[in-house]
Amino acid sequence: MGLLETTISGRKRRSSHAHVVAELGSAIVSGELAEGSILPGDNELSARFGVSRTVLREAMKTLTAKRLIEPKARVGTRVLPRDSWNFFDPDVLGWRCEAGIDHAFIDYIAEMRNALEPAAAAAAAVRATSDDIVALYAIAARFDDLSHTPETIAKVDLDFHLAVARMSGNPFMRSASALIEAALAISFQLSSPAASPEKIDEVASNHLRIAHAIASRDPAKAIAAMQHVIDVGKSRILGSMERTPDLENVAT
């Protein structure tokens, strides 16, 4: 087999692998494949997805690493209970969001953000370099644009929060970026501040307060400013859900 054929074959295998992982992972997290249930055998799954046993085994290894399934000799592959799932995994969190959200899920996300992001902001106030702070102010300035769409302002918001996580200098904070990204995606899908100039101004000033606190090397103010942004975002989501009840328990 030539180099081109080998490359194409490898891409197809990776694409097939991703498809199997996405289909089974989504089915597990949505409850279509119940916790504790045994997955169909390799032959049946290979036929269902039209993939080789090699690709299927690779997909099963990926799902095992995400703590969604557990292979057992002479028993089969069992779907693990929800409390075993790795919700810090970007795919698992994404599938959970796609399956639908409710008030409890919003509370859990905000609770985790409040446990992580204010601490990241405090650490950034201590460890950020001058270049880091200049870069953060540049991101904050991008909020101040009345022509924002929900997509563009969501991108600025994500860039800002991920920058703070990086500036913390803590690799564990940076590894929590999937949680931050999912939380912001939910927030802006359900209730975007781009809906009005007043809300854009509010978001811009709230994030600028975080940047000011970090730049002034004041961890306490950085914590308070970040907590305020998270709480405002949570309130905006819950308010939107109350005004439009059909948003609850529907996929995002």
N, C-alpha and C positions, 0 to 999 in steps of 0.2 A: 504494500500500500504506500502511495506517495505521500509527501508532506501535506499537500492540499487535502487529499482524501482523509488523512489522519486528523487534520484540524477540523474538517467538517463533521467527521464522526464524533469527535470529542465535544463539539458544540451541541450536536443533537442529543448526546448522552446527558450533558449538563441541563439542557432544556427539558428533556424528559424527566430527569431527576427532580427539577424544580416544580414541574407540573404535578408529579405524584405527591411531593411533599406538601404543596399548597392545597391540593384536593383533600388529602387525608387529614392534614393539620386543621384546615378549616372545618371539616366535618366533625372532628373531635371537639374542637373548642365551641362550636355552635350547639353541640349536644346531639347532632345527627348520629354520631357514633357514641353511644353512651359510655359513661365512666364505668370501668369494670368489665366491659364487654370484650370479647375475643375477636380480633380481626379475622377476616377470611384468610385462607391459606395463600401461600406464595403463588401457586398455579392460578388460582382464581383472580388474585390481584394483578398478576402479570397480564392475564388475558383482558381484564377489565380496562387497564390503562394502556395496553398495547406496548408494553416495555419488556425488556429482557429481565431475567432474574437478577443479573448483576446490577442493573439500574434500580430495581426494586429494593435490593439489599442495601444499596447506598442511601436510598430514601429512608428506609427503616432506621438506619444508623443515625441519620439527621434528626428524625422525629424522636428517637431515643435520647439523643443529646439534649433535646428541648424538654425532656422529661414528660412527654405526652404519652409514650408507650413504653412497655417493658416486655422483651421476649422471654419466654419461659420454656425450658426444655419439656417436651412431651405435653405441654399445655397449649402453647401458641403465643401469639403476641397480644398482650392485654392492654387496654386503654387505662392509663393511670388516673387516679382521682384528681380532681381540680386542684387540691392543695399541694400536689406534687409539681404542677406545671411551672415552668420558668417564665413568669410574666415580665421579666426584664429582657427576654428575648424579643427582638423587634418583630419577628414573624408572629409569635404567639400573641403579643399585644395587639398587633394589627388584626389578626383573626378575631380576637375578642371584641375589638371595636366594630368590625364588620358584622358581627353577630347581633349587635344591638346594644344600646346603653340604657341605663336607668339611673335613678338618683344615687343608689348605693355605689355604683361604679364611679360616678363623678366624685362622690365623697372619698372613695379609696384613692383615686388618682390625686386629688387635691391634698390628701393627707400625706401621701408619699412625696409629692412635690414640696410640701412644707417641711418635710423631714430632711430633704436634700438641698434644695436650691438656696434657701437662706444661708445655710452653712457654706455653700459654694461661694455665695456673694461675700460672706464674711472673710473667707479664705482669700478671695480675690482682692479684697481691700488691703490685705497684708502682703500678698505675694505678687500682685500684678506689676509688670514693668511699665515704664512710661509709654513704650510703644503699644502695649496691651490697652492701656487707658485711652490713648489716641484712637486706636482702632474701635474701641467700644463706643466712644463718642460719635465716630463716623457712622456706626450702625444706628445709634439712637437718632441721629439727624435724619435718617431715611424714613423714620416714622412720620415726620412732618411733611406730608404730601396729601393734599385733599383729593388727588386723583386716584388714590389707592383703590384697588379692587380687593375683595376678600382674599384672593390668592396672593397678591403682592404684599399686603400687610402681614399675612401669615408667614411669608418667607422672611420678612424683616424680623418679626418676632422670634422665629426659630433661630435665626442667625444670632440675635442678641443673647438669648438664653444659652445657646451652645457656646458662645464666646465666653460668657461668665463661667460656665463649667470648665472650659479650658484654662481660663485665667486663675482658677482656684489652685492649679498645680497638683490637684489630687486625681490620680488616674481612676479611682473608683467613681468620682463625680462624673468624669467624662464618660465612663462606661454606662452611666444611667441615662445617656442621651436618648435612648429609645423611648423611655418613659416620658421624658420631656416632650419629644416630638409627637407622640401619640396624644398627650394631653392638649397640646396646642392645636393639633389637627382637629380634635373634637370641638374645642372651644370655637375655632374660627368657622367650622362647618355649620355649627348650630346657631351661632350669634356673632357675626363679624362686626368689629367696630367701624369697618369701612362703610357701614350703613349710613353714618351721619358724620359731618365735620366735627361736631362736638365730641363724639366718641373717639375720633382719630386724635383730637387734641388731648383728650384725657389719657389715652394710651401713650402718646408721645411724652407727656409730662411725667407720667408714672415711671416710665422706663428711664427718663432722664434723671429722676431722683436716685435710681439705683446707680447710674453712672457717676453722679456727683458724689454719692456716699463712698463708692469705691475709690474715686479719684482723691477724695479727702482723707483716705486711709482710716475710715471710721466703720469698723465692723458692725457695731450696734445699729447704726443708721442703715447700713447695707442690708442687714437682716430684716429690719422693719420695712424697708422699701420693697424688698423682694416679697415678703409675706403679703404686703398690701396688693401687689400685682397679682399674686396667685389667688387671693381671696376675691378680688374684683372679677377675675376671669371665671372663677367658680360661680359667683353670684350671677354673672351674665348668662352662663349656660343654664343654670337652674331656672332663672327668670324666663328664658326662652322656652324651656320645656314646659313651664307652667302656663305660658300664654298659648302654646301649641302642644296640647297633650299627646297628639299623634307622634311627636318626636320621641317620646319615651318608649323604650323597648323596640326601637326600629334600628335597622342598620344604618351606619353613617356612610 
